Amino acid sequence: MTEDLLDYWLRIIRPLFPTNAWIASRLSEGDHVIEIDWRLENDPHQPSKRSRKIQITIQEEAIDDYLDKNKGERELSDIKMKKWISERYNQFDPDHDAHTSRSVSTDKWRISRDVLSS
């Protein structure tokens, strides 16, 4: 069931990101982990330059709480998740200067039961 849920969440959050976004997901110790980045296309000297990575971790407790909800409560949680991710994405700066830094930082966003609670 949790793999189906992860696929479902990927489908509802995909439209929040650029259409060329690369999205990978996995299960990790009971948590759902979603990693997202995309080609920036803003530097003619680095045509394949990618954005900073976003790592969204949906905590196991939030997943368990979600699965215990009825359909209406789940729909509200979906709306809250999309709103929460949208707010962070709107403040996210995907660009980086890879010339001054050896590694590009990853933005880590953790979704707890409080984010999805109704």
Secondary structure, 3 states (H helix, E strand, C coil): CHHHHHHHHHHHHHHHCCCCCEEEEEEECCEEEEEEECECCCCCCCCCCECCEEEEEECHHHHHHHHCCCHHHHHHHHHHHHHHHHHHHHHCCCCCCCCCCCCCCEEEEEECHHHHCC
